[in-house]
């Protein structure tokens, strides 16, 4: 009976865990759909900013701006690495892949300074030799444009002040529900050719023949657009990481649910065998007792 009681307790605990994993799977599914919808709704706004930058660059060539500033070879350059991780675990290898990508990047750049987004990243890198410049955490909520603006304003102000000479962002990009890859992107200083190539792929090259007038000047308009562009890049990376996290958690919870169901099936078989053995033993004792009484 003690064995049966232990098996029942284990089955009850696994059943409760199974309910939690299935609930988390459903929650992550809903968050993933919402995140993709939000990203699609805001993309036209940031794409329009990119096109305006393209109009300026294609019309007047290279604009004189601090955002094109190259590192001074006579000084020790520093590189800011913006790392986007999650605020919660139970997402499989989602965070571990980002850590690996960041460590590889830090080994390639000079004097890396980390700007962390997500508490899991902070817990990991606080024990690493890398310097943490700033840490942002939004408690696992859906990233907002306001969150991205806060981070982008910090990045732009520190770059213009000269705290670092380059800025890279590392995040997880979701190509499909089964293909989540850590991605690295340099966002500062700006690369004219890279911007033009990226926008040309979207068909913006047809706008080269258009003539625009920018007031008060092309340089001032461009300097006003760049922070918005950086905000768009950061926001896109944050939302992409958010939906990737939900997809990774869905997969992890699905695997956990399957493992729990397998354990329940195995325990059910053990329970049935133990129960059958107990019944058989009780029947044997009854038969034996009845035979002893009849002999008398």
N, C-alpha and C positions, 0 to 999 in steps of 0.2 A: 504493500500500500504506500509505503514511503517513496518507493521508486515512481509509482504512478503520480503521486503528489508533486514530485520534483519535475516530472515531464510536463504536467499541466501548468505549473508555474512558468516553465521555460516557454511553452507554447503561448501563454498569455502575454508574456513580455515581448516575444517576437511579433505577435499579432498587433500589439500597440505600436511597435516600431514600424511595422508595415503600414499602418494607418498614417503615421507621420510622414513616411517617405512618399506615399501616394499623394498626400495633401501638398507637400512641398513641390512635387512634380507638377501638380495642377497650378499652383501659385506661380511657379517659374514660367509655365506656358503662357499664362495670362500676361505676366510682365514682359515676356519676350515680344508678344504681339503688340502690346502697347508701345514698347520701345521702338520697334520698327516703324510703327505708324507715326510716332512723333518725329523720328529722323526724316522720314519721307516728307512730312509736312513742312519742316524747316529748311530742307535742302534748297528750294528755289531762292530763298532769301540770300543765303551765303553764296550760292552760285552767281547771283547777280552782282555781288561784291567782287567776286573773282573776275567777272567779265569787265567790270569797271576798271579794275587794275590792268587788265589786258588792254583795254582801250587806251589807257595812259601810256603804257609801255610801248605799244605798237605805233602810237602816234608821234611820240617825241623821243623814243629810244630809251636809254638808261636815265632814270631820274636821279638827281642828286639827293640822296636820302641817307640818314644814319642807319636805316634798316638794311642797307647793302654793305655796311661796314665790314671789312675783312679783318681778321686777327692781325695784330701788330707783331711781326716776327721778332722784334727786339724785346718784347715783353713775354712773360709766361702766360700763355693762354689758358682759359678755363672753359669747361663745357658743362652746360646744364642739361640734365637728363630728367625729363618729366615721365614719371612711371605711374601708370594707371593700373591699380589692382582692385580687389573687392574689399568690402568691409566685413564680409562673412565667409566662412569656409564651406565645406561640404559641396565643393564644385569640382571634384576630380583634380586633374592636373592643370587647371586654369591658371592659378597663381604661380605654380612651380615653373611653367613654361615662360612666364614673364620674367621671373627671377633669373632664369638661365640666359634669356636674351639681354637683360640689363647687364649682367656680369660680363658677357661677351663684349658688349658695347663699351663698358667702362674700361676694359682691357685695351681697347683700340684708341680711345680718345685721351686727351691730355687733361689732367686735373679735373675729374668728373665731380660735379655737385648735383645731388639728387633733390628733385622736387617731387614729393610723393603725394599721390591721390589714392586714398584707401588705407584703412587701418591694418590690413594684413601685410601690405608692403612695408609699413612702418615697423611692425613687429619683427619682420625679417631683416631689414636693412639696419635697424638699430644695433644689431650685433655684427655688422659687416664693417670693414675698414673704410667704406665710402662716407664722405661727408654729406649729411642731410641738411639741406638749406632751408626747406620749408615742408610742412606736411598739411594736407587738406583731407578732411573726412566729412562725408555727407550722410552717414548713417544708412547706407544701402538704399537710399531713395532714388527715384528716377532723376538723372541729371537734368538740370535746367539751364537755360541760357544765362541766368543770373550767376549760377555756379561757375559756368565757363568764363563769364566776364571777370569774375573775381580772380580766377587763376590767370587769365590772359593779361589783365592789367598788371598783375604782379610780375609776370614774365617780361612784358614789354618795358616796364619801368626799370627793372633790374638790368635788362640788356642795354637800354639807353644810358643808364648810369655807369655801366662798365663792369658790373659784377661778374659777368661771363661774356664770352665771345661767340659762342654757338649754343643753340638750343635744339635738342632732339626730344621727340616724344615716342614712348614705347607703349603700345597698347595691343589688345587682341582684336583681330579683325575676323568677322564671321563671314566666310564664303558660303557655308551651308551649315546645317545643323550638326553635321559630322566632321566638318573641316573648319577648325578654329586655329588660326595661326598668329603667333606674336609678330607684330609689325613695328618697324622702326622708321621714323620720318624726321628729317631735319626741317625745321620751320624758320629758324633764324641763323645767320643772316639770309636774306632773300636771294634767290638765284633767278636772274632774269630769264635765262634760257629755259630753266626748268619750269617756271611759271608759264611761259609761252608755249612750251611743248605740251604741258598738261591741259591747258585751255584749248589748244589747237585740236586735241583729240576729241573735244566735245563739240567741235564745229564752230568755235569762236573765231577761227582764223578768217572767216568770211567778213568779220567786222573790221578788218584792217582798212578797207577802203572808206569806211565811215569817218567823218570828221566831227570831233566833239570840241567844245570849248569849256574849260574848267576854270572856275572862279573861286577864290581870288587868284590861284595859280595851280598849275599841274602838280608842283611839288607839295604844296600844302594839302591839296585834295588827296594826293597819294599817301601822305603821312597820316591823314585822318582815316583812310581806308585800311591801312595795314593792321591797326589794332582790331578792327572788325574782322579782318581776314584771319588773324591769329585766334580770335574768339571762335570763329567758325570751325577752324581746324581742331581746336581743343574740344569744342562741344561735340563735333562729329566723332572724335576719338573716344570721348567719354560715353556717348550713347552706344557706339559700336562695341565698346568694352562691356557695357551694361548688358546688352542683348547677348553677347558672347558668354558672359557669366551665367545668365539664365539658361542658355542652351547647354552649357557644361553642367550646370546643376541638374537640369532635366535628365541628362544622360546618366549622371552619377546616381540620382534618386531612382531612375529606372533600373539600373543594375542592382542597387541596394534592395529594391522591391523584389526583383527576381531571386536574389539570394535569400531573402527572407521567406519567400514562398517555397523555395527548395528546402530550406531548413524546416519549415512547417510540415511539408510533406514527409520528410525524413522522421521528424518527431512524431507525426501522426502514426506512422508505421510502427515506431518503437512503442508508442502508447498502446496501440492495438495489440501488439505482441505481449506487452507486459500485462495488459488487462486480460487477455486470453489465458496467459500463464496463471494469473491469479484465480480466474474462474476454474481452470482445470485443477489447480491445487485444492480449492475449496470443495469441488465435486469429489476429488479423490479422498479428502478427509471425511466427507459425508458418507461415501460408500464404505470406507474402511471402518468408520464408527458403527454403521448399520450392520456390517458383517460381524463385528465383535459382539454386538448385542444379540444377534441371532444365534451365535455359538453358545451363548449362555442358556 
